[in-house]
């Protein structure tokens, strides 16, 4: 479950990465249907200001005893140092031993490494620090080519905004795709980012600020089971096909066909998670002409087959 998240900070903490944790886990979104999450900011000494990396201070409300009982203990990016506070490292080891999931953002992986938590584990951190990380933690299995790595009870992310991907993945894993999508839509994050985004993060439905395609995008999301050609969409948008294709890429960051395939796969993921429908019916409801075509796009975008995805993320029995 994901009921309590403790973010641990020290001198040299990066406010943006801490802010990512606050945005995903710390805001009360119960009015939107998100389950309540207790969020704690913990430091060596509660109430004592800690200098950050950008000339401002953070005052944690909790001491390191606030790590106890947390479902997730998160370490945001911080200044890399040769020696980390021993009581902090001990607290992280105790949290892992007591069943907490540990999450790091960017250089927070160095703290987990110093605690010995990443020995022999798959992990990642900011690509800029890869060589230093390998030198310090030679037994860690770092992959600098992904946005995040889920290694069970340890989730590590790459630099800065990749922490958003990892946090949303953790929400989706623990609370379901609907909750992750709700949070992502409020954050207005893109539907899919390039560079290692072939993991199990939900592809949230985007909110666009452009006034020309918003009605069309909403209509497309409501008619995914219908065949759409670029020429038909351009006519509906009252543009030439060339102008429409150029405007679509400018507003969404991708082509009409790729956008549709991604949204159809997103819908298929939800049906795989929440229903017992067979793959043929899911393909029809998502606008893919055949189950084989669904399998092709699903594996290309998500990285696993529909059958394997359902086996992992749904309790429903499937013949898909």
One Martini backbone bead per residue (centre of mass of N, CA, C, O) as a GRO file, in nm:
protein
  320
    1UNK     BB    1   0.103   0.032   0.005
    2UNK     BB    2   0.009   0.408   0.006
    3UNK     BB    3   0.007   0.606   0.303
    4UNK     BB    4   0.327   0.664   0.358
    5UNK     BB    5   0.559   0.944   0.315
    6UNK     BB    6   0.919   0.982   0.342
    7UNK     BB    7   1.122   1.266   0.327
    8UNK     BB    8   1.474   1.299   0.305
    9UNK     BB    9   1.691   1.550   0.444
   10UNK     BB   10   1.978   1.764   0.370
   11UNK     BB   11   2.240   1.914   0.317
   12UNK     BB   12   2.200   2.002  -0.026
   13UNK     BB   13   1.930   2.004  -0.120
   14UNK     BB   14   1.691   1.974  -0.385
   15UNK     BB   15   1.402   2.142  -0.439
   16UNK     BB   16   1.281   2.016  -0.692
   17UNK     BB   17   1.289   1.716  -0.607
   18UNK     BB   18   1.122   1.765  -0.356
   19UNK     BB   19   0.879   1.884  -0.513
   20UNK     BB   20   0.798   1.627  -0.654
   21UNK     BB   21   0.715   1.476  -0.399
   22UNK     BB   22   0.506   1.683  -0.307
   23UNK     BB   23   0.321   1.675  -0.561
   24UNK     BB   24   0.253   1.366  -0.556
   25UNK     BB   25   0.227   1.312  -0.218
   26UNK     BB   26   0.149   1.602  -0.054
   27UNK     BB   27  -0.120   1.646  -0.186
   28UNK     BB   28  -0.459   1.706  -0.157
   29UNK     BB   29  -0.667   1.468  -0.369
   30UNK     BB   30  -0.949   1.360  -0.262
   31UNK     BB   31  -1.148   1.519  -0.451
   32UNK     BB   32  -1.024   1.328  -0.702
   33UNK     BB   33  -0.984   1.022  -0.565
   34UNK     BB   34  -0.737   1.031  -0.387
   35UNK     BB   35  -0.579   0.887  -0.163
   36UNK     BB   36  -0.458   0.932   0.133
   37UNK     BB   37  -0.137   1.093   0.218
   38UNK     BB   38   0.123   1.077   0.426
   39UNK     BB   39   0.353   1.357   0.465
   40UNK     BB   40   0.708   1.357   0.527
   41UNK     BB   41   0.962   1.575   0.655
   42UNK     BB   42   1.297   1.467   0.703
   43UNK     BB   43   1.555   1.513   0.957
   44UNK     BB   44   1.803   1.529   1.186
   45UNK     BB   45   1.644   1.809   1.285
   46UNK     BB   46   1.373   1.927   1.399
   47UNK     BB   47   1.335   2.271   1.303
   48UNK     BB   48   1.600   2.275   1.135
   49UNK     BB   49   1.768   2.435   0.915
   50UNK     BB   50   1.840   2.366   0.564
   51UNK     BB   51   2.055   2.379   0.325
   52UNK     BB   52   2.061   2.431  -0.009
   53UNK     BB   53   2.155   2.452  -0.357
   54UNK     BB   54   1.987   2.768  -0.383
   55UNK     BB   55   1.965   2.969  -0.123
   56UNK     BB   56   1.783   2.793   0.067
   57UNK     BB   57   1.550   2.666   0.308
   58UNK     BB   58   1.478   2.377   0.515
   59UNK     BB   59   1.208   2.266   0.742
   60UNK     BB   60   1.173   2.002   0.921
   61UNK     BB   61   0.919   1.833   1.110
   62UNK     BB   62   1.105   1.576   1.114
   63UNK     BB   63   1.275   1.326   1.210
   64UNK     BB   64   1.416   1.014   1.161
   65UNK     BB   65   1.168   0.878   1.304
   66UNK     BB   66   0.975   0.929   1.048
   67UNK     BB   67   1.052   0.658   0.895
   68UNK     BB   68   0.880   0.508   1.068
   69UNK     BB   69   0.621   0.332   0.897
   70UNK     BB   70   0.684   0.381   0.613
   71UNK     BB   71   0.617   0.288   0.287
   72UNK     BB   72   0.789   0.542   0.187
   73UNK     BB   73   1.134   0.626   0.114
   74UNK     BB   74   1.262   0.942   0.016
   75UNK     BB   75   1.541   1.060  -0.201
   76UNK     BB   76   1.655   1.335  -0.292
   77UNK     BB   77   1.847   1.538  -0.423
   78UNK     BB   78   2.205   1.591  -0.359
   79UNK     BB   79   2.493   1.644  -0.240
   80UNK     BB   80   2.787   1.509  -0.307
   81UNK     BB   81   2.960   1.284  -0.082
   82UNK     BB   82   3.177   1.097   0.115
   83UNK     BB   83   2.992   1.166   0.374
   84UNK     BB   84   2.727   1.041   0.556
   85UNK     BB   85   2.502   1.028   0.783
   86UNK     BB   86   2.480   0.758   0.984
   87UNK     BB   87   2.180   0.786   1.081
   88UNK     BB   88   2.062   0.787   0.797
   89UNK     BB   89   2.166   0.514   0.693
   90UNK     BB   90   2.033   0.352   0.918
   91UNK     BB   91   1.740   0.437   0.853
   92UNK     BB   92   1.732   0.310   0.571
   93UNK     BB   93   1.794   0.019   0.655
   94UNK     BB   94   1.552  -0.009   0.845
   95UNK     BB   95   1.331   0.044   0.639
   96UNK     BB   96   1.393  -0.196   0.460
   97UNK     BB   97   1.369  -0.418   0.684
   98UNK     BB   98   1.052  -0.311   0.736
   99UNK     BB   99   0.928  -0.283   0.416
  100UNK     BB  100   1.015  -0.049   0.262
  101UNK     BB  101   1.014   0.173   0.002
  102UNK     BB  102   1.274   0.291  -0.203
  103UNK     BB  103   1.335   0.635  -0.316
  104UNK     BB  104   1.508   0.795  -0.588
  105UNK     BB  105   1.644   1.118  -0.692
  106UNK     BB  106   1.896   1.106  -0.865
  107UNK     BB  107   2.147   1.160  -0.627
  108UNK     BB  108   2.000   0.980  -0.413
  109UNK     BB  109   2.152   0.715  -0.492
  110UNK     BB  110   2.410   0.773  -0.321
  111UNK     BB  111   2.274   0.720  -0.050
  112UNK     BB  112   2.191   0.429  -0.100
  113UNK     BB  113   2.476   0.334  -0.161
  114UNK     BB  114   2.604   0.413   0.119
  115UNK     BB  115   2.395   0.203   0.265
  116UNK     BB  116   2.400  -0.070   0.071
  117UNK     BB  117   2.126  -0.103  -0.109
  118UNK     BB  118   2.270  -0.135  -0.417
  119UNK     BB  119   2.388  -0.402  -0.387
  120UNK     BB  120   2.328  -0.590  -0.673
  121UNK     BB  121   2.151  -0.371  -0.808
  122UNK     BB  122   1.925  -0.222  -0.992
  123UNK     BB  123   1.994   0.107  -1.141
  124UNK     BB  124   1.989   0.476  -1.120
  125UNK     BB  125   2.106   0.793  -1.259
  126UNK     BB  126   2.260   1.046  -1.350
  127UNK     BB  127   2.458   1.047  -1.627
  128UNK     BB  128   2.683   1.249  -1.524
  129UNK     BB  129   2.741   1.031  -1.262
  130UNK     BB  130   2.826   0.745  -1.352
  131UNK     BB  131   3.132   0.717  -1.295
  132UNK     BB  132   3.117   0.785  -0.994
  133UNK     BB  133   2.920   0.563  -0.917
  134UNK     BB  134   3.093   0.320  -1.006
  135UNK     BB  135   3.330   0.380  -0.819
  136UNK     BB  136   3.169   0.367  -0.544
  137UNK     BB  137   2.956   0.124  -0.675
  138UNK     BB  138   3.056  -0.162  -0.824
  139UNK     BB  139   2.794  -0.361  -0.760
  140UNK     BB  140   2.616  -0.190  -0.905
  141UNK     BB  141   2.345  -0.194  -1.160
  142UNK     BB  142   2.382   0.038  -1.382
  143UNK     BB  143   2.136   0.235  -1.584
  144UNK     BB  144   2.171   0.526  -1.793
  145UNK     BB  145   1.912   0.469  -2.019
  146UNK     BB  146   1.698   0.540  -1.799
  147UNK     BB  147   1.455   0.689  -1.599
  148UNK     BB  148   1.399   0.412  -1.445
  149UNK     BB  149   1.407   0.171  -1.162
  150UNK     BB  150   1.247  -0.139  -1.083
  151UNK     BB  151   1.349  -0.333  -0.775
  152UNK     BB  152   1.089  -0.335  -0.608
  153UNK     BB  153   1.192  -0.190  -0.304
  154UNK     BB  154   1.360  -0.030  -0.539
  155UNK     BB  155   1.360   0.312  -0.663
  156UNK     BB  156   1.519   0.465  -0.943
  157UNK     BB  157   1.627   0.783  -1.077
  158UNK     BB  158   1.692   1.019  -1.271
  159UNK     BB  159   1.696   1.329  -1.367
  160UNK     BB  160   1.467   1.512  -1.221
  161UNK     BB  161   1.196   1.454  -1.414
  162UNK     BB  162   1.224   1.142  -1.370
  163UNK     BB  163   1.088   1.150  -1.093
  164UNK     BB  164   0.803   1.163  -1.201
  165UNK     BB  165   0.797   0.888  -1.333
  166UNK     BB  166   0.858   0.724  -1.076
  167UNK     BB  167   0.622   0.823  -0.901
  168UNK     BB  168   0.392   0.737  -1.093
  169UNK     BB  169   0.468   0.443  -1.097
  170UNK     BB  170   0.427   0.393  -0.795
  171UNK     BB  171   0.132   0.471  -0.790
  172UNK     BB  172   0.036   0.265  -1.001
  173UNK     BB  173   0.138   0.011  -0.851
  174UNK     BB  174  -0.030   0.074  -0.573
  175UNK     BB  175  -0.316   0.244  -0.691
  176UNK     BB  176  -0.325   0.279  -0.992
  177UNK     BB  177  -0.393   0.430  -1.297
  178UNK     BB  178  -0.613   0.635  -1.218
  179UNK     BB  179  -0.448   0.787  -1.005
  180UNK     BB  180  -0.204   0.860  -1.180
  181UNK     BB  181  -0.368   1.019  -1.391
  182UNK     BB  182  -0.480   1.234  -1.206
  183UNK     BB  183  -0.209   1.353  -1.121
  184UNK     BB  184  -0.092   1.407  -1.405
  185UNK     BB  185  -0.309   1.605  -1.501
  186UNK     BB  186  -0.254   1.819  -1.280
  187UNK     BB  187   0.057   1.844  -1.385
  188UNK     BB  188   0.084   1.843  -1.695
  189UNK     BB  189   0.199   1.597  -1.840
  190UNK     BB  190   0.323   1.414  -2.065
  191UNK     BB  191   0.231   1.116  -2.218
  192UNK     BB  192   0.537   1.088  -2.349
  193UNK     BB  193   0.877   1.006  -2.312
  194UNK     BB  194   1.180   1.011  -2.412
  195UNK     BB  195   1.383   0.773  -2.293
  196UNK     BB  196   1.288   0.481  -2.149
  197UNK     BB  197   0.954   0.471  -2.193
  198UNK     BB  198   0.923   0.119  -2.138
  199UNK     BB  199   0.741   0.118  -1.893
  200UNK     BB  200   0.489   0.108  -1.625
  201UNK     BB  201   0.393   0.376  -1.691
  202UNK     BB  202   0.157   0.584  -1.717
  203UNK     BB  203  -0.036   0.733  -1.985
  204UNK     BB  204  -0.137   1.028  -1.964
  205UNK     BB  205  -0.378   1.244  -2.013
  206UNK     BB  206  -0.364   1.526  -2.176
  207UNK     BB  207  -0.320   1.882  -2.146
  208UNK     BB  208  -0.414   2.143  -2.359
  209UNK     BB  209  -0.367   2.490  -2.464
  210UNK     BB  210  -0.457   2.468  -2.733
  211UNK     BB  211  -0.738   2.591  -2.926
  212UNK     BB  212  -0.751   2.409  -3.197
  213UNK     BB  213  -0.731   2.082  -3.077
  214UNK     BB  214  -0.892   2.016  -2.822
  215UNK     BB  215  -1.165   1.909  -2.937
  216UNK     BB  216  -1.041   1.684  -3.106
  217UNK     BB  217  -0.898   1.525  -2.880
  218UNK     BB  218  -1.150   1.465  -2.720
  219UNK     BB  219  -1.298   1.314  -2.946
  220UNK     BB  220  -1.085   1.091  -2.987
  221UNK     BB  221  -1.106   0.972  -2.695
  222UNK     BB  222  -1.422   0.895  -2.760
  223UNK     BB  223  -1.320   0.743  -3.064
  224UNK     BB  224  -1.110   0.494  -3.068
  225UNK     BB  225  -1.299   0.270  -3.227
  226UNK     BB  226  -1.237   0.452  -3.468
  227UNK     BB  227  -1.155   0.526  -3.779
  228UNK     BB  228  -0.862   0.735  -3.859
  229UNK     BB  229  -0.768   0.989  -4.069
  230UNK     BB  230  -0.586   1.254  -4.155
  231UNK     BB  231  -0.786   1.371  -4.358
  232UNK     BB  232  -1.033   1.369  -4.170
  233UNK     BB  233  -0.909   1.544  -3.945
  234UNK     BB  234  -0.847   1.791  -4.115
  235UNK     BB  235  -1.138   1.846  -4.194
  236UNK     BB  236  -1.246   1.883  -3.904
  237UNK     BB  237  -1.022   2.123  -3.854
  238UNK     BB  238  -0.999   2.302  -4.111
  239UNK     BB  239  -0.751   2.173  -4.278
  240UNK     BB  240  -0.483   2.091  -4.414
  241UNK     BB  241  -0.293   1.819  -4.398
  242UNK     BB  242  -0.024   1.972  -4.356
  243UNK     BB  243  -0.112   2.170  -4.137
  244UNK     BB  244  -0.220   1.963  -3.939
  245UNK     BB  245   0.040   1.799  -3.893
  246UNK     BB  246   0.205   2.040  -3.787
  247UNK     BB  247   0.014   2.121  -3.550
  248UNK     BB  248   0.009   1.853  -3.402
  249UNK     BB  249   0.310   1.839  -3.331
  250UNK     BB  250   0.324   2.113  -3.181
  251UNK     BB  251   0.103   2.026  -2.951
  252UNK     BB  252   0.199   1.701  -2.890
  253UNK     BB  253   0.489   1.580  -3.014
  254UNK     BB  254   0.327   1.420  -3.244
  255UNK     BB  255   0.165   1.216  -3.438
  256UNK     BB  256  -0.144   1.113  -3.508
  257UNK     BB  257  -0.087   0.804  -3.516
  258UNK     BB  258   0.080   0.789  -3.254
  259UNK     BB  259  -0.128   0.910  -3.065
  260UNK     BB  260  -0.346   0.698  -3.111
  261UNK     BB  261  -0.182   0.450  -3.028
  262UNK     BB  262  -0.128   0.543  -2.738
  263UNK     BB  263  -0.427   0.578  -2.647
  264UNK     BB  264  -0.509   0.284  -2.709
  265UNK     BB  265  -0.310   0.153  -2.515
  266UNK     BB  266  -0.413   0.288  -2.262
  267UNK     BB  267  -0.695   0.162  -2.279
  268UNK     BB  268  -0.597  -0.131  -2.275
  269UNK     BB  269  -0.471  -0.127  -1.996
  270UNK     BB  270  -0.732  -0.079  -1.841
  271UNK     BB  271  -0.879  -0.334  -1.941
  272UNK     BB  272  -0.668  -0.534  -1.830
  273UNK     BB  273  -0.703  -0.443  -1.529
  274UNK     BB  274  -1.051  -0.415  -1.507
  275UNK     BB  275  -1.093  -0.671  -1.691
  276UNK     BB  276  -1.202  -0.990  -1.876
  277UNK     BB  277  -1.139  -0.934  -2.150
  278UNK     BB  278  -1.057  -1.015  -2.446
  279UNK     BB  279  -0.836  -0.930  -2.692
  280UNK     BB  280  -1.034  -0.892  -2.925
  281UNK     BB  281  -1.224  -0.690  -2.779
  282UNK     BB  282  -1.013  -0.483  -2.701
  283UNK     BB  283  -0.926  -0.414  -2.985
  284UNK     BB  284  -1.200  -0.302  -3.077
  285UNK     BB  285  -1.237  -0.082  -2.846
  286UNK     BB  286  -0.943   0.059  -2.940
  287UNK     BB  287  -0.909   0.040  -3.277
  288UNK     BB  288  -0.812  -0.239  -3.344
  289UNK     BB  289  -0.848  -0.478  -3.586
  290UNK     BB  290  -0.646  -0.663  -3.416
  291UNK     BB  291  -0.473  -0.845  -3.188
  292UNK     BB  292  -0.200  -0.827  -3.333
  293UNK     BB  293  -0.190  -0.516  -3.342
  294UNK     BB  294  -0.201  -0.473  -3.042
  295UNK     BB  295   0.054  -0.627  -2.968
  296UNK     BB  296   0.248  -0.455  -3.127
  297UNK     BB  297   0.192  -0.177  -2.988
  298UNK     BB  298   0.219  -0.262  -2.694
  299UNK     BB  299   0.514  -0.356  -2.703
  300UNK     BB  300   0.636  -0.093  -2.817
  301UNK     BB  301   0.533   0.096  -2.576
  302UNK     BB  302   0.558  -0.091  -2.304
  303UNK     BB  303   0.746  -0.382  -2.343
  304UNK     BB  304   0.501  -0.581  -2.330
  305UNK     BB  305   0.264  -0.800  -2.318
  306UNK     BB  306  -0.062  -0.825  -2.249
  307UNK     BB  307  -0.041  -1.081  -2.080
  308UNK     BB  308   0.188  -0.987  -1.889
  309UNK     BB  309   0.046  -0.735  -1.788
  310UNK     BB  310  -0.201  -0.872  -1.661
  311UNK     BB  311  -0.046  -1.060  -1.469
  312UNK     BB  312   0.080  -0.817  -1.305
  313UNK     BB  313  -0.191  -0.590  -1.290
  314UNK     BB  314  -0.403  -0.832  -1.253
  315UNK     BB  315  -0.653  -1.047  -1.097
  316UNK     BB  316  -0.752  -1.136  -1.356
  317UNK     BB  317  -0.853  -1.366  -1.562
  318UNK     BB  318  -0.693  -1.486  -1.872
  319UNK     BB  319  -0.706  -1.546  -2.247
  320UNK     BB  320  -0.488  -1.346  -2.385
   0.00000   0.00000   0.00000
